[in-house]
């Protein structure tokens, strides 16, 4: 296999979070917050940060975000949704303050320029569309299974829930599928400075 394709999955060195704390914090959050679907019945999110000047920044398309896809056999690329100014997402939501999620958020912000940060859920036996995003994404898997894989172009890779951090090159065409029988839940952040232009990865 051509190993250069794995450069689209960058495992961040020297950062490992406590997966037991993340799962315990997730359990606590889910007692009072529910995942909201993102226009697709099997994909949902809980926002962690917001644009301080915009009450709508954690609603509707602002949670989903813009992307490009090939929706049908014509092969014509189509843009979905409205652009978002990711740089304005600078304030953690009150319900995440003084939690382990805030600690994780602050560690990541010190190392990377982040936009929206969300907890994303992918239901069992489901997949996303084949699409591309405006920027790379940072993943911290919290709950996963061996049947969960991200596909970037022609390469599929599983990201384990072991506290590690992976940045994926979502500017290329990709999807994510959950072939297991439990929800897949990742902490996912938009990365505003593209590390794939700067480093030799793996």
C-alpha positions, 0 to 999 in steps of 0.5 A: 500500500502507498504509505503517503496516503496516511499523511492525511491522518496526523497523530498528534505527539505528546498529547494524551487525554484521560479516556476514563475522565472523558467518558465520565464527563460525557455521561454527566453531560448526557444527563442534561443535554441531548444530541441534536441531529444535523439535518441527517437522522443518523448524525448529531452534535453537542456544541462546546464553544460559541461565538460570544456575539451571536446567540445563533452560533450554536443552532442549525446550520452553524452547528452543521457547517458548510461542505461540498459533495457530489449528490448524484450521478451527474458528478457535479460538485454542490456546496451545502449550507452557508460559510461560517467564520470559525475564528469567532468561536472563542468562548466555551459554553457555560455548562462545560466550564470547570469540567474535564472538557474545558481542560481538554479544550484549553490544552488543544487551544494552546497548541492549535488555532481552533474554530468550532468544537463539538461532540459528534455522534454517529449512529450504528450501521450508518455513514456520512455522505462523500464530501469535503470540508473547508478545513482539517478536523481534530478528533479525540475519540471517546466511544468507538468500535473496530467497525468505525472508520474514516475514509479519506480518498482511498484510505480507511483508518480506525481511530481508537478511543485511547485518549490520543488526538488525530488531525484528519485532512477533511479538505480532501473528499472523505466520509465516516462510517460506523459499522458497529452496533453502538454509537460512535462519539468523538470530540471534534474541532475545526483546525484553522491552520492547516498542519498538512501544509507544514509537516511531514506526517507519519 
